[in-house]
């Protein structure tokens, strides 16, 4: 019994150690494919607006590339200042994963299109290619796109006019699968992406983030002699989890709408606006009619009411009021005009 108890304890400890190793492997990050001294640092939040006191600063300068295999960025026209997960899977990753981080683009951040910048990507360790990437392209929008299929789905995450000068929280939930996967993305509490289908091919994925500039050679061809600008971006350290960490509070109608749904809503809104315009005209006509009737009623009181005056005093008061009213009307007339009585 003694040895059985020791065996159970050893097995339990081993399993706990393995679980902790897998968990820490997902949350541990190191410098990735770059080693410049300015590329990465941890500093007090310079904005004073971030969710944490200390933040990670990434700075990318022209020529920050590596020629070390397997990421020969220099020959590919790519530059990067990134951190990446320590895990490098030798077998496919499967099941659910969650990631959360915040990102800040300074006001002077420059969009360098046609040299695009990636700010978070899932890389396939087998092919060294990006599987999914958060990228800024020609429109200046930060969007999510699949990189492993020809007809890539794209999802707008942060509009260009909202991108700079504020912190943005990004939450990613992904189910890794070569056939029945899922990926969802929330930015600042709003669901901006929802996709079902293959999420990877080999699925030996790991996460990297920072500034990864691609197609620098295309930029140089389009703008000969031009120099790409220095780009600085701030992050909070990413968090990761294998099970739902409850970062998202479910909300009804939180699914992103499709283009057809947006079109139908616009059609219905247009119909509703037209209907409202008709209804408002009808109501206006009814109110105008009622006001006219009230004015007529006040201007021409019923003769029977006047005839009910039962004493000379009341009749005298009535005539006096008419005389005063007529005098006021005459006083209000412009020079050269005369008061005209009722044609009746």
KAHUGI-V612774 format. One record per pair of residues at least 12 apart in sequence whose ideal C-beta (glycine too) atoms are under 10 Angstrom apart, sorted by the first residue. I is the first residue (numbers start at 1). J is the second residue. Records with the same first field share a line. If there is no record, write none. Layout:
I = J + J
This chain:
19 = 242
21 = 87
22 = 87 + 242
23 = 240 + 241 + 242
24 = 86 + 87
25 = 85 + 86 + 87 + 88 + 89 + 206 + 240
26 = 85 + 86 + 87 + 93 + 97 + 98 + 99 + 206 + 207 + 238 + 239 + 240 + 241 + 242
27 = 85 + 86 + 87 + 99 + 237 + 238 + 239 + 240 + 241
28 = 83 + 84 + 85 + 86 + 87 + 240
29 = 56 + 82 + 83 + 84 + 85 + 86 + 206 + 207 + 208 + 209 + 210 + 237 + 238 + 240
30 = 82 + 83 + 84 + 85 + 86
31 = 81 + 82 + 83 + 84 + 210
32 = 66 + 71 + 80 + 81 + 82 + 83 + 84 + 85 + 86 + 123 + 206 + 208 + 209 + 210 + 212
33 = 64 + 65 + 66 + 68 + 70 + 71 + 72 + 73 + 78 + 79 + 80 + 81 + 82 + 84 + 123 + 128 + 208 + 212
34 = 58 + 60 + 64 + 65 + 66 + 68 + 71 + 73 + 79 + 80 + 81 + 82 + 83 + 210 + 211 + 212
35 = 64 + 66 + 68 + 81
36 = 59 + 60 + 61 + 63 + 64 + 65 + 66 + 80 + 81
37 = 59
38 = 57 + 58 + 59 + 60 + 61 + 64 + 81 + 230 + 232
39 = 57 + 58 + 59 + 60 + 61 + 64 + 79 + 80 + 81 + 82 + 83 + 210 + 211
40 = 56 + 57 + 58 + 59 + 81 + 82 + 83 + 210 + 211 + 235
41 = 55 + 56 + 57 + 58 + 59
42 = 54 + 55 + 56 + 57 + 237
43 = 55 + 56 + 57 + 234
45 = 57 + 104 + 167 + 234 + 236
46 = 104 + 106 + 232 + 234
47 = 104 + 106 + 165 + 166 + 167 + 234
49 = 104 + 165 + 166 + 167
50 = 102 + 103 + 104 + 167 + 234 + 235 + 236
51 = 101 + 102 + 167 + 169 + 236
52 = 102 + 167 + 235 + 236 + 237
54 = 236 + 237
55 = 102 + 103 + 104 + 167 + 234 + 235 + 236 + 237
56 = 83 + 101 + 103 + 209 + 210 + 233 + 234 + 235 + 236 + 237 + 238
57 = 81 + 104 + 210 + 232 + 233 + 234 + 235
58 = 80 + 81 + 82 + 83 + 103 + 119 + 209 + 210 + 211 + 212 + 231 + 232 + 233 + 234 + 235
59 = 81 + 210 + 211 + 230 + 231 + 232 + 233
60 = 79 + 80 + 81 + 82 + 112 + 117 + 210 + 211 + 212 + 213 + 228 + 229 + 230 + 231 + 232 + 233
61 = 79 + 81 + 227 + 228 + 229 + 230 + 231 + 232
62 = 79 + 112 + 115 + 213 + 216 + 219 + 220 + 227 + 228 + 229 + 230 + 231
63 = 79 + 216 + 227 + 228
64 = 78 + 79 + 80 + 81 + 211 + 213 + 230 + 231
65 = 77 + 78 + 79 + 80 + 213 + 216
66 = 78 + 79 + 80
69 = 128
70 = 125 + 127 + 128
71 = 123 + 128
72 = 128
73 = 212 + 213 + 214 + 216
74 = 216
75 = 217
76 = 214 + 215 + 216 + 217
77 = 115 + 213 + 214 + 215 + 216 + 217 + 218 + 219 + 220 + 221
78 = 115 + 118 + 212 + 213 + 214 + 215 + 216 + 217
79 = 115 + 117 + 211 + 212 + 213 + 214 + 216 + 228 + 231
80 = 117 + 118 + 208 + 210 + 211 + 212 + 213 + 214
81 = 210 + 211 + 212 + 213 + 231 + 232 + 233
82 = 118 + 119 + 120 + 121 + 123 + 208 + 209 + 210 + 211 + 212
83 = 207 + 208 + 209 + 210 + 235 + 237 + 238
84 = 121 + 123 + 206 + 207 + 208 + 209 + 210
85 = 99 + 122 + 123 + 125 + 205 + 206 + 207 + 208 + 209 + 238 + 240
86 = 206
87 = 125 + 204 + 205 + 206 + 207
88 = 123 + 125 + 126 + 204 + 206
89 = 124 + 125 + 126 + 176 + 202 + 203 + 204 + 205 + 206
90 = 125 + 126 + 204
91 = 202 + 203 + 204
92 = 124 + 126 + 176 + 177 + 178 + 200 + 201 + 202 + 203 + 204 + 205
93 = 122 + 124 + 125 + 174 + 176 + 177 + 200 + 202 + 203 + 204 + 205 + 206
94 = 175 + 176 + 177 + 178 + 181 + 200 + 203
95 = 174 + 175 + 176 + 177 + 181 + 242 + 243
96 = 173 + 174 + 175 + 176 + 181 + 182 + 241 + 242 + 243 + 244
97 = 122 + 172 + 173 + 174 + 175 + 176 + 205 + 207 + 240 + 241 + 242 + 243
98 = 171 + 172 + 173 + 174 + 184 + 239 + 240 + 241 + 242 + 243 + 244 + 245 + 246 + 247 + 248
99 = 120 + 122 + 170 + 171 + 172 + 173 + 174 + 185 + 207 + 209 + 238 + 239 + 240 + 241 + 245 + 247
100 = 169 + 170 + 171 + 172 + 173 + 186 + 236 + 238 + 239 + 240 + 241 + 245 + 247 + 248
101 = 119 + 120 + 168 + 169 + 170 + 171 + 172 + 207 + 209 + 235 + 236 + 237 + 238 + 239 + 240
102 = 167 + 168 + 169 + 170 + 171 + 188 + 234 + 235 + 236 + 237 + 238
103 = 119 + 120 + 134 + 142 + 158 + 163 + 166 + 167 + 168 + 169 + 170 + 187 + 209 + 210 + 233 + 234 + 235 + 236 + 238
104 = 163 + 164 + 165 + 166 + 167 + 168 + 232 + 233 + 234 + 235 + 236
105 = 117 + 119 + 136 + 142 + 158 + 162 + 163 + 164 + 165 + 166 + 167 + 168 + 231 + 232 + 233 + 234
106 = 164 + 165 + 231 + 232 + 233 + 234
107 = 163 + 164 + 165 + 166
108 = 164 + 165 + 229 + 230 + 231 + 232
109 = 136 + 140 + 163 + 164 + 165 + 211 + 229 + 231 + 232 + 233
110 = 228 + 229 + 230 + 231
111 = 136 + 137 + 138 + 139 + 140 + 141 + 160 + 163 + 229 + 231
112 = 136 + 213 + 215 + 216 + 219 + 223 + 226 + 228 + 229 + 231
113 = 136 + 137 + 138 + 139 + 140 + 215 + 218 + 219 + 222
114 = 137 + 138 + 214 + 215 + 216 + 217 + 218 + 219 + 220 + 221 + 222 + 223
115 = 213 + 214 + 215 + 216 + 217 + 218 + 219 + 220 + 222 + 223 + 228 + 229 + 231
116 = 133 + 135 + 136 + 137 + 138 + 212 + 213 + 214 + 215 + 216 + 218 + 219
117 = 133 + 134 + 135 + 136 + 137 + 142 + 210 + 211 + 212 + 213 + 214 + 215 + 231 + 233
118 = 130 + 133 + 134 + 135 + 136 + 142 + 145 + 147 + 208 + 209 + 210 + 211 + 212 + 213 + 214
119 = 133 + 134 + 135 + 136 + 142 + 157 + 158 + 170 + 209 + 210 + 211 + 212 + 231 + 233 + 235
120 = 132 + 133 + 134 + 135 + 142 + 144 + 157 + 170 + 172 + 185 + 207 + 208 + 209 + 210 + 212 + 235 + 238
121 = 133 + 134 + 135 + 144 + 145 + 147 + 205 + 206 + 207 + 208 + 209 + 210 + 212
122 = 134 + 146 + 147 + 148 + 172 + 174 + 176 + 183 + 199 + 200 + 203 + 205 + 206 + 207 + 208
123 = 147 + 204 + 205 + 206 + 207 + 208 + 212
124 = 147 + 148 + 200 + 201 + 202 + 203 + 204 + 205 + 206
125 = 202 + 203 + 204 + 205 + 206
126 = 200 + 201 + 202 + 203 + 204 + 205
127 = 148 + 201 + 202 + 204
129 = 147 + 148 + 201 + 202
130 = 145 + 146 + 147 + 148 + 205 + 208 + 212 + 214
131 = 146 + 147 + 148 + 149 + 174 + 176 + 183 + 198 + 199 + 200 + 201 + 202 + 203 + 204 + 205 + 206
132 = 144 + 145 + 146 + 147 + 148 + 152 + 153 + 172 + 174 + 183 + 185 + 193 + 195 + 199 + 200 + 205 + 207
133 = 145 + 146 + 147 + 152 + 208 + 212 + 214
134 = 155 + 157 + 158 + 170 + 172 + 185 + 187 + 193 + 209
135 = 147 + 154 + 157 + 212 + 214
136 = 158 + 160 + 163 + 213 + 231
137 = 154 + 215
139 = 156 + 159 + 160
140 = 158 + 159 + 160 + 161 + 163 + 164
141 = 154 + 156 + 157 + 158 + 159 + 160 + 161 + 162 + 163
142 = 156 + 157 + 158 + 159 + 160 + 162 + 163 + 168 + 170 + 187 + 192
143 = 155 + 156 + 157 + 158 + 185 + 192 + 193
144 = 156 + 157 + 170 + 172 + 183 + 184 + 185 + 187 + 192 + 193 + 195
145 = 193
146 = 183 + 195 + 197 + 198 + 199 + 200
148 = 178 + 198 + 199 + 200 + 201 + 202
149 = 197 + 198 + 201
153 = 183 + 193 + 194 + 195 + 197
154 = 193
155 = 183 + 184 + 185 + 187 + 191 + 192 + 193 + 194 + 195 + 256
156 = 187 + 192 + 193 + 256
157 = 170 + 185 + 186 + 187 + 188 + 190 + 192 + 193
158 = 170 + 187 + 188 + 192
162 = 187 + 188
166 = 188
167 = 188 + 234 + 235 + 236
168 = 187 + 188
169 = 186 + 187 + 188 + 189 + 236 + 247
170 = 185 + 186 + 187 + 188 + 192 + 209 + 235 + 236 + 238
171 = 184 + 185 + 186 + 187 + 188 + 189 + 191 + 239 + 245 + 247 + 248
172 = 184 + 185 + 186 + 187 + 193 + 207 + 238 + 240
173 = 185 + 186 + 193 + 194 + 241 + 244 + 245 + 247 + 248
174 = 195 + 199 + 200 + 205 + 207
175 = 196 + 199
176 = 198 + 199 + 200 + 203 + 204 + 205
177 = 196 + 197 + 198 + 199 + 200 + 203
178 = 198 + 199 + 200 + 201 + 202 + 203
179 = 197 + 198 + 199
180 = 196 + 197 + 198 + 199
181 = 195 + 196 + 197 + 198 + 199 + 200 + 203
182 = 194 + 195 + 196 + 197 + 199
183 = 195 + 196 + 197 + 199 + 200
184 = 196 + 248 + 254 + 255 + 256
185 = 256
186 = 247 + 248 + 254
189 = 247 + 248 + 249 + 251 + 254
190 = 251 + 254 + 256
191 = 248 + 250 + 251 + 253 + 254 + 255 + 256
192 = 256
193 = 256
194 = 254 + 255 + 256
195 = 256
207 = 238 + 240
208 = 238
209 = 233 + 235 + 237 + 238
210 = 233 + 235
211 = 231 + 232 + 233 + 235
213 = 228 + 231
216 = 228
300 = 342
306 = 318
326 = 339 + 341
327 = 339
